[in-house]
Amino acid sequence: MGKACVNTLERVLASQGGTPYSPEFKSFVDVSYGGVLLAFLALLRVKTLAQSTFIAAGELGRVIGLDRIPEVKTLRERIALFCRRANIQQWSGKLSKDWMDDYPELAGIFSIDGHVIVCFGHQTKMPKRYVTRLRLCMSGSTDYWVNDMCGQPFFVVNKTINEGMIQTITQDFIPRLFLCYLKEKISDTTQLVNPQYRALESKLKQLVSKVNVRKARFPTMLIGELPEKENNKKKYLEKKAELSNEIQAQEFEIQQTKAVKKEVPRKIKYAQLPENEKFSNAINDRKQFPDTIKMIAYRGETAMVNLIRPTMAHADEARALLQQIYKTDANIYPDHVNKKLIVEIHSLSYRKDDKILLQLCQQLNATETEFPGTDLVLHYKMVSVSNP
């Protein structure tokens, strides 16, 4: 993930002019570090790579065998370089097929979960999406996660849904259950909401809102008593007449806007969009690669949730407990004699949670999983057990 993260001595010498800096790409090392790092960021609920700057770079870096995690620019460059050299679509499609083949009993019923990805950039003009948590329509895309009965994702669909959910499910989701994850391009015949129609609709709502406010004020002026002083009476009548004229003018504008709106088609084809309104499809390998890593990480977390749920009084708190474990202090050191990578986890807030964590450590140790890029088997235990 860059020489600055793996060669500490060379980095210091280069800063003093002692050795030239020459970046190089080591596919095995970069893929191992990059994949594990993206998985950890997903488990820590880091939504974007840019948000990784707000976490402890040194601590997370040491977890994956580096002195710190790479900066966002370096990580993006490595992901882009790897995606150019590897077939991400084939890899992701094979994973999806293997998951469905391994658990056919869970592939009978699917759940579709939509996630809105807000786009803050300016290089690509994205369509509007309704963001529930903000209650706003913002530029972005929607990812549809297709999951099994246990909530474990099979694949992610990034297609824009405009022709109706049922038609999209039959034409896009169901074929994906049998085919690989294919890259979608926006067809010229795709039906989209006409930007002119959307603008007229927004203008009409604003006019109706304004005229309703003025209509609410007008009756109070009709019922109210006239001022006794002649000057105040004159101003009062002028204000009432002005308000009446504003209402009439806005109602006339509303009728004109409605007439224009009737002549404008609500939907048009993508090829008919003005050039300044056209947007390129954001589905690409650079997005599909992190999405696939997220699916792998989420499936691993779901598996751990299923392991600890039977031992918990409140099964719905299992995922929250795992997120607490992710952020708990731990000691990590290698045992080269026994070929183990020891992970000593400190105690949690409650004794009952420590018991659940201890059982989870025992179950994870039974898998004998090797840390990527090494021959060391991960071995989890608790500090309180090692030092009672």
C-alpha positions in Angstrom: 0.0 0.0 0.0 2.9 2.4 -0.7 6.5 2.3 0.5 5.7 4.9 3.2 3.6 2.3 5.1 5.8 -0.7 4.9 9.4 0.6 4.8 9.8 2.9 7.8 13.6 3.1 7.6 13.6 3.9 3.8 11.0 6.6 4.5 13.3 8.3 7.0 16.3 8.0 4.7 14.3 9.4 1.8 13.2 12.4 3.8 16.9 13.2 4.4 17.9 12.6 0.8 19.7 9.3 1.6 17.8 7.1 -0.9 15.7 7.7 -3.9 12.0 7.1 -3.7 10.6 4.8 -6.4 7.0 3.6 -6.0 6.3 0.0 -7.0 3.3 -2.2 -7.1 3.4 -5.6 -5.4 0.2 -7.2 -6.3 0.1 -9.8 -3.5 1.0 -7.4 -0.7 -1.2 -4.7 -2.0 -4.2 -6.9 -2.5 -3.8 -8.5 1.0 -3.4 -5.2 2.8 -6.0 -3.4 0.7 -8.6 -6.0 1.0 -8.2 -6.5 4.8 -8.2 -2.7 5.3 -11.4 -2.2 3.3 -13.0 -5.0 5.2 -12.0 -3.4 8.6 -13.3 0.0 7.4 -16.6 -1.7 6.5 -17.0 -3.4 9.8 -16.2 -0.1 11.6 -19.0 1.5 9.6 -16.8 3.9 7.7 -19.0 4.8 4.8 -16.4 6.3 2.4 -12.6 6.2 2.0 -12.5 9.9 2.9 -13.9 9.2 6.3 -10.9 7.0 7.1 -8.9 10.2 7.9 -11.0 10.5 11.1 -9.8 7.3 12.7 -6.5 6.4 14.3 -4.2 5.7 11.4 -1.5 4.1 13.5 -3.6 1.7 15.5 -5.6 0.5 12.5 -2.4 0.2 10.4 -0.7 -2.1 13.0 -3.7 -4.4 12.9 -3.0 -5.1 9.2 0.8 -5.3 9.6 1.7 -1.7 8.7 2.9 1.2 10.8 -0.1 3.2 9.6 -2.9 3.0 7.1 -2.2 4.7 3.7 -3.8 8.1 3.0 -7.0 8.3 1.0 -5.2 9.3 -2.2 -2.8 6.4 -2.1 -5.6 3.9 -1.3 -7.7 5.1 -4.2 -4.7 4.9 -6.6 -4.0 1.3 -5.5 -7.7 0.3 -5.9 -7.8 1.8 -9.4 -4.5 0.1 -10.3 -5.6 -3.3 -9.0 -9.0 -3.0 -10.8 -7.2 -2.3 -14.1 -5.1 -5.5 -13.7 -7.8 -7.8 -12.4 -11.2 -9.0 -13.6 -13.4 -7.7 -10.7 -16.6 -8.6 -12.4 -15.6 -12.2 -12.9 -14.3 -12.5 -9.3 -17.4 -10.9 -7.8 -19.7 -13.1 -9.9 -17.9 -16.3 -8.9 -18.2 -15.3 -5.2 -22.0 -14.8 -5.6 -22.4 -18.1 -7.4 -20.3 -20.0 -4.8 -22.3 -18.5 -1.9 -25.6 -19.6 -3.5 -24.3 -23.0 -4.3 -22.9 -23.6 -0.8 -26.3 -22.8 0.9 -29.1 -23.6 -1.6 -31.6 -23.9 1.3 -31.1 -20.2 2.0 -31.4 -19.1 -1.7 -35.1 -19.8 -2.0 -36.3 -16.5 -0.5 -34.6 -13.2 -1.1 -34.8 -9.8 0.5 -33.9 -6.6 -1.4 -32.4 -3.8 0.6 -31.9 -0.4 -0.9 -29.1 1.9 0.1 -28.8 5.5 -1.2 -25.2 6.6 -1.9 -25.1 10.4 -1.8 -22.7 12.0 -4.4 -21.1 15.3 -3.4 -18.7 15.5 -6.4 -19.1 17.7 -9.5 -17.3 15.6 -12.1 -20.4 13.4 -12.7 -24.0 14.8 -12.7 -26.0 12.2 -10.8 -29.8 11.9 -10.7 -31.8 12.9 -7.6 -32.5 10.4 -4.8 -34.6 10.7 -1.7 -32.4 10.3 1.4 -34.6 9.1 4.2 -32.3 10.0 7.1 -32.0 13.6 5.9 -35.5 13.9 4.4 -34.1 15.5 1.3 -33.7 14.8 -2.4 -29.9 14.8 -3.2 -27.7 13.7 -6.0 -26.6 10.1 -5.8 -27.2 6.5 -6.7 -29.0 3.6 -5.1 -27.5 0.2 -4.4 -29.8 -2.7 -4.0 -28.4 -5.5 -1.9 -29.9 -8.9 -2.6 -29.8 -11.0 0.5 -30.6 -14.6 1.6 -33.1 -15.6 4.3 -30.5 -14.8 7.0 -29.7 -11.4 5.7 -26.3 -12.3 4.1 -25.8 -10.5 0.8 -25.4 -12.4 -2.4 -24.7 -9.5 -4.7 -25.3 -5.8 -5.2 -27.3 -4.3 -8.1 -26.6 -0.7 -9.0 -29.1 -0.3 -11.8 -31.3 2.8 -11.8 -34.9 1.8 -11.3 -37.4 3.8 -13.3 -39.7 1.4 -15.1 -41.2 -0.1 -11.9 -39.9 -2.3 -9.2 -41.7 -5.5 -10.4 -40.4 -5.2 -13.9 -36.9 -4.5 -12.7 -37.0 -7.5 -10.4 -38.0 -9.8 -13.2 -35.6 -8.4 -15.8 -32.6 -7.6 -13.6 -32.6 -9.2 -10.2 -33.8 -12.7 -11.1 -31.3 -13.1 -14.1 -28.5 -12.1 -11.7 -29.3 -15.1 -9.6 -28.0 -17.3 -12.4 -25.5 -15.1 -14.2 -22.3 -13.3 -13.2 -22.3 -9.7 -11.9 -22.3 -7.7 -15.2 -21.5 -4.1 -15.8 -24.6 -2.2 -16.7 -24.6 0.8 -19.1 -27.5 3.3 -19.4 -29.3 2.6 -22.6 -30.5 5.4 -24.8 -34.0 4.0 -24.6 -34.1 4.0 -20.8 -37.1 6.0 -19.5 -36.2 8.8 -17.1 -38.2 11.6 -15.5 -38.1 14.7 -17.8 -36.0 17.4 -16.1 -38.3 20.1 -17.6 -41.3 18.4 -16.1 -39.6 18.1 -12.7 -38.7 21.8 -12.8 -42.3 22.8 -13.6 -43.7 20.5 -10.9 -41.3 22.1 -8.4 -42.3 25.6 -9.5 -46.0 24.7 -9.2 -45.5 23.5 -5.7 -43.8 26.7 -4.7 -46.5 28.9 -6.2 -49.3 27.0 -4.5 -47.4 27.3 -1.2 -47.0 31.0 -1.6 -50.6 31.7 -2.6 -51.9 29.5 0.3 -49.9 31.7 2.7 -51.5 34.9 1.3 -54.9 33.4 1.2 -54.6 32.6 4.9 -53.8 36.2 5.7 -56.5 37.7 3.5 -59.6 36.6 5.5 -58.2 38.1 8.7 -58.0 41.5 7.0 -61.6 41.2 5.7 -62.9 40.4 9.2 -60.7 42.8 11.1 -62.0 46.3 12.0 -60.8 49.4 10.1 -58.4 51.7 11.9 -60.0 54.9 13.2 -57.4 57.3 11.9 -57.7 58.2 8.3 -54.0 57.7 7.5 -54.0 54.2 9.0 -57.3 53.4 7.3 -55.8 54.4 3.9 -52.7 52.2 4.4 -54.8 49.3 5.6 -57.0 49.4 2.5 -53.9 49.7 0.2 -52.3 46.7 1.9 -55.5 44.7 1.5 -55.8 45.6 -2.2 -52.1 44.8 -2.8 -52.6 41.4 -1.1 -55.6 40.7 -3.2 -53.7 41.6 -6.4 -50.8 39.3 -5.4 -53.2 36.4 -4.9 -54.8 37.0 -8.3 -51.5 37.3 -10.1 -50.1 34.1 -8.5 -53.3 32.2 -9.3 -53.0 33.3 -12.9 -49.4 32.1 -12.9 -50.4 28.8 -11.4 -52.9 28.3 -14.3 -50.3 29.1 -16.9 -47.8 26.7 -15.3 -50.4 23.9 -15.2 -51.1 24.5 -18.9 -47.4 24.3 -19.8 -47.0 21.2 -17.6 -49.7 19.4 -19.5 -47.8 19.9 -22.8 -44.5 18.5 -21.3 -44.1 14.7 -21.2 -43.5 13.3 -17.7 -40.9 10.8 -18.9 -38.5 10.9 -21.8 -35.8 8.6 -23.1 -32.2 9.0 -22.0 -31.2 10.0 -25.5 -33.6 12.9 -25.4 -32.0 14.5 -22.3 -30.2 17.8 -22.8 -26.4 17.4 -22.8 -26.1 19.3 -19.5 -28.6 16.9 -17.8 -27.0 13.7 -19.0 -25.1 11.7 -16.4 -22.7 8.8 -16.8 -23.2 5.5 -15.0 -21.3 5.4 -11.8 -21.1 1.6 -11.9 -17.5 0.6 -12.5 -14.9 -1.8 -11.2 -13.6 0.8 -8.7 -16.9 0.8 -7.0 -17.6 -2.9 -7.5 -14.4 -3.9 -5.8 -15.2 -2.1 -2.4 -18.8 -3.3 -2.7 -17.6 -6.9 -2.9 -15.3 -6.5 0.0 -18.2 -5.0 2.0 -20.3 -8.1 1.2 -17.6 -10.4 2.4 -17.1 -8.4 5.6 -20.9 -8.2 6.2 -21.3 -12.0 5.6 -18.5 -12.6 8.1 -20.2 -10.4 10.7 -23.5 -12.0 10.1 -21.9 -15.4 10.7 -20.5 -14.2 14.1 -24.0 -12.8 14.9 -25.5 -16.2 14.4 -22.9 -17.7 16.7 -23.5 -15.5 19.6 -27.3 -15.0 19.3 -28.2 -18.3 21.1 -26.2 -17.2 24.2 -27.7 -13.7 24.4 -30.9 -12.7 26.3 -31.6 -10.0 23.7 -30.7 -11.5 20.3 -31.4 -8.2 18.5 -28.4 -6.7 20.3 -25.9 -9.1 18.8 -24.7 -6.9 16.0 -24.3 -3.9 18.4 -22.2 -6.1 20.7 -19.9 -7.0 17.8 -19.4 -3.3 16.9 -18.4 -2.7 20.5 -15.9 -5.5 20.3 -14.4 -4.0 17.1 -13.5 -0.9 19.0 -12.2 -2.5 22.2 -8.5 -2.3 23.0 -6.5 -5.4 22.2 -2.9 -6.6 22.3 -1.5 -8.1 19.1 1.8 -10.0 18.9 3.2 -12.9 16.8 4.2 -16.2 18.2 6.6 -17.5 15.5 7.5 -20.6 17.4 3.9 -21.9 17.4 3.0 -20.0 14.2 0.2 -18.0 15.8 -0.9 -14.4 15.8 -2.1 -13.8 19.3 -5.0 -11.3 19.7 -5.6 -10.5 23.4 -8.9 -8.6 23.8 -9.5 -6.5 26.9 -12.6 -6.8 29.0 -15.9 -5.3 27.9 -18.3 -3.2 29.9 -20.2 -6.1 31.5 -19.3 -9.5 32.7 -22.1 -11.1 30.7 -20.6 -9.7 27.5 -17.2 -11.0 28.5 -18.7 -14.6 28.7 -20.1 -14.2 25.2 -16.8 -12.8 23.9 -14.9 -15.7 25.4 -17.2 -18.3 23.7 -16.9 -16.4 20.4 -13.0 -16.5 20.7 -13.2 -20.3 21.2 -15.4 -20.7 18.2 -13.2 -18.5 16.0 -10.0 -20.3 17.1 -11.6 -23.6 16.0 -11.6 -22.3 12.4 -7.8 -22.0 12.4 -7.8 -19.0 10.1 -4.5 -17.7 8.8 -3.9 -14.0 8.7 -3.6 -12.9 5.0 -0.1 -12.8 3.7 1.4 -14.9 6.5 1.6 -18.4 7.8 0.4 -17.3 11.3 -2.9 -18.7 12.6 -5.2 -16.2 14.3 -5.6 -17.1 18.0 -8.1 -15.0 20.1 -8.2 -14.8 23.8 -9.1 -12.4 26.6 -6.6 -10.5 28.7 -8.6 -11.3 31.8 -8.3 -15.0 31.2 -4.6 -14.8 30.5 -4.0 -12.6 33.6 -6.8 -13.4 36.1 
